[in-house]
Amino acid sequence: MKSFKGYLQEAPAWTESLSTALFDLPRAGLKDVLIPLSSTIFKRVWPDAPPRTTVFHLTDLVGVQKLKRLQGRKKSISAFWNISNRAIIDGIRTEGGYIVELKGDIIVAGPDDISSQPDKSGRRWMTLSTLMNKPTASDPGLDGDSTVGGMESDIEEMLIEIIMKYADDPQHMPDVNKSWIALGKEYGGRDKEDKKIKSQIIGDYLDGIEKVMKKYSSKLRKVFLDYSKKRILEQDPDSGDVAEWDEIVVNNIDIDTIHVTPEFSPDFAEDDDIYGFPFELYDNAREMTKYINKTVKTIKL
């Protein structure tokens, strides 16, 4: 499993646009192909309303303000049901200090950090390896290989079709990985025509991914939501390690309560609310995790 220190050293979010990130496949094979965690696509693939429940989000004070603006919107955030005391103290992607209890529509739930990332427009993605890998892998995933493993070959066929449609000279074929990277570079210019064609390629990619997701819709939905029924972090049978936190991607959020860590609790001793929301102050992080664990146990999905 990825170490907490290693996680903190990573960039907090992509600094590149989708037009760049979509063609960035640094590893061999197709393991870095991106899967959209889009509520719009999900609604077409699974017309039924997504499960909605309580989750928690660790952030700083600026993040609380941002969350307030995101209420009721389609833009997704990364939340959790389980977290270690150390993660609460050190923070995840932010300086931390504030755990926001909120309700949201579940898009995907994983028993470890699944490294979902937003692009510049706010759309959230995860890699194919995250979908397929086991939760105990060095690159933790949703264990989809045994259930939806056929998606990889379908995605590969989709990429081949797009490459052959748009590439002037697909010289790297049959290496799909290199050919896809080359296609991104071929239309990486700033002129109007290059941008237009790249936009068409991205549109074909999104249409193709959605088609593949529909093919595996029932099995894929189970992979995305299976952990939401368990909500328990399990030990790695080999190392005995337990993940620092799980990751629940949600959108359409409504904030309930702000829980303030001991470091910042004195700042609000005389206040009535935080940006209009009720809050709770804590003397130690353990009391926060106890509250979170107790709340999560009451969830029924």
N, C-alpha and C positions, 0 to 999 in steps of 0.2 A: 504493500500500500504506500501511496505517496506520503512522505513525511510532512508534518505541519510546517517545519522550517522551509522545506522545499517549496511548499505551496505559497508561503509568504514572499518568496523570492521571485515568483512569477509575476508577469504583468497582470494587473487587475482586470483588464478587458482588452479585446482587440483594439489596436490603434489603426487598423486598416479597414477599408470599406469591403463590402461583399464582393465587389468586382475584383478585388485582389485576393481576399481570403479564400474564396471558392476554388481558386486554382492553386492554392498553396498546399502541396502534398509532399512534405519533407521526408516521410518515411517510405520504405519500399511497399509496393502494392497499393491498395485502395483504402488503407486503414484510416486515413485522414479525410476521406470524403465526408462532406457535411450533411447532416440530417436536420431539417428545419423543425424547431419546436414552436410552430406557428399555430395559434388558436384558430386563425382563419382556415388554414389547411385542415386542422384537426376537425373542425366543425363539418367540413365536407366529407372527410373520411369516416367520422363517427358523429352522426347527426344528433345523437342523444346528448343531453346536457352533461358536462363533465362533473365528477364528484367535487363537492365544495365543503371545506372544513377549515379548522383552525391550524395555522402554522406559525412559525416564529422566524424573525429576520434580525440578524445582528448587524448593526450599523453604527455610525456616529451621529452627532446632532444634525449635521448638514444632511445626512442621509434620511433622517426623520422628515425633514422638510420635503425632500424629493419624493418620499413615499406618499406624503399627503397629496401631492400633485398627481400621483399615479392612480389614486383611488378610482375604481370603476372603469379603468381603461384596459385596452387589450395588451398593452406592453407588459411583459412578464418580468418577474424577479426570481432570484434564487433564495429559498427559505430552508428551514429544517424542522425536524421533530426531536432529534437527539443531538447533543453537543457536549463536549468536555468542558470542565472548569477552565482549563488552560486556554481553549479557544475563546471563551467568553472574555477572559482577561486580556488576551493578546489581540483579539479581533480577527475578522476574516475579510480581507480586501479593504478594510477601513481601519481607522484607529479604534473602532469599537466603542463600548461603553453603554450602548442602548440596545435592548432586545425588544423588538416590536411584535406584539401579539396581534395577529390579524386573521381574517378569513379570506380565502382565495379559492379560485377554481384550479384544480390540480391538472397540470399538463403532463408531467412525468415525475416519478418518485424513484430515488435510488438509495441503496443502503450504504453509500459512501459518496464522497465528492465525485460527481460525474462531469465536472469541468465544463458545464454549459457556459457559453459565452455569447454576449450580444455583439452584433456588428455595429457600425456607426449609426445605423438607422434605428437601432434598438431591437431588431429581430434577434431572437436567441437561437443558437444552434448547438448541436453536439456532434462528435465524430462517430463514424461507423464503428470504430473500435470500442467506443463507450457503449454503444448499443449491444455489441456482440460479446465483449469480454466478461469474464466472471468477476464478481464483486471483490474477490481476493487477489486478482491479478495486480501486477505492479502499476498498470494503467486500469483502475477499477471501472467496471461496467455493470450492465443490467442483465448479464447472463442470457442474452438473446440468441446466441449461436445455435443452441439445440432446438430453439423454437422457430426462429425466423432466419436461420442461416442462409437460406436460399436468396435472401435479399441482396447479398453481395454480388452474386452472379448477374442478377437482374439489373442492378445499378451499373455494373460493368458494361453490360449490353447497351444500356441507355447512354453511357458516356461514349461508347464507340459510335453510336448513331449520330450523336451531336458532333463528334470530332470529324467524321466523314462528311457531314453536312456542311461544316464551316471551314475546316482547315484547307488552305490552298495546297499544302504539301505535307500530308501526315507521315513525315519521314521516320518517326519513331515507332510506328506501328510494327508489330502487334503489342508493343509495350504501352498499355493504356495509360499508366501512371505518367510516363514521360510525355506522351502525346497530349494529355490533358493540360499539363503544365505549359507545354509549348503553345497550345491553343490560347491560353490566357495571355502569354507574352505576345503572340501574333497580333492580338487586338488590344494591346496594352497602350496604344498611342493616345494622344489627346485630341486628335482631329475628330470631327463630327461623325464621320463614317465609321471609324473604329469604335467609338462609343455606342453608336446605334447597333452595330453588329454584336458587340459584347452584351448589350442589353437584351438582344434577342436570344443569345446563348444562355444567359441567366434565366430568361423566361422559359426556355425549353427545359433547362435543368429542373426548375421548380415544378413544371408540369410533369416531367418524367418521374421525379421523386414522389410526387403525389400519387401518380399512377401505380408505382411500386407499393406505396403504403396501403393503397386500397386493395391491392392483391392480397396482402397479408393482414388485412385490417383487424380481424378478430384475434389472431395470435399476437399481433403487434400491440394491440391495446392491453392485452394481459401483461406483456413485458413492461410496458410503460407504467402500469398501475399495480402490479403484483405486490410491490413493497408497501404500498399504502395500506394493505390489509395486515401487514406484520408490524411495521413501525418499530422494530427491535434490531439494534446493532448486534451482530453475532461475531464471535471470535473466529479469527483465521485458524483453521484446524492444525496448520503446520507451525505458525509462528506464535499463535496465541494473541496476536495484536487485535485491537478493535479500532475501527475508524474514529477519527476525531469528531466527525459529524456526518450526518446524512444530507442529501440534497433533494429538496422538493421544489420544482419549478411551478410557479402559480401566476395567475393574472387575475384581473377583475377584483382587485383587493379592497377590503374595508378594514381600517385600523380599529382595534378594540382598546388596547392598553399599551403604554410605554413602560417597560421595566428598566430601571436605571441601576447600573452597577455601583458598587461601593465607592469607586474612585470619583464618581460624579454626583452621587446622592446628596452630599452637602450643598451643592449648587441649587437644589430645588426644595430645600427644607421649608421655605416660606412661600412656595408657589402653589397655585391651585390647579394648574394644568401645564402641559407642554404642547405648544402650538394647537391648543384647543382640545387635546386628548387627555383622558385620565392617566395617571401614572402611579407606579409603585416603586418605593425606594428599598434598597437591600444593603445589609451590612456585610454580606460575603457572597461570593459566586456560588457556593454550594446551595444556598437557599434558593437561588435562581434556578439551578438545574433541578432541584427537588420540585419546584413549582411546575416547571416545564414537563418533567416526567409524569407528574400527577395529572396534568391537563391532557397530555397525549394519551394516557391510558383510558380516558373517558371518551375518546373519539370513536364514533361508530360510522363505518362506511359500508 
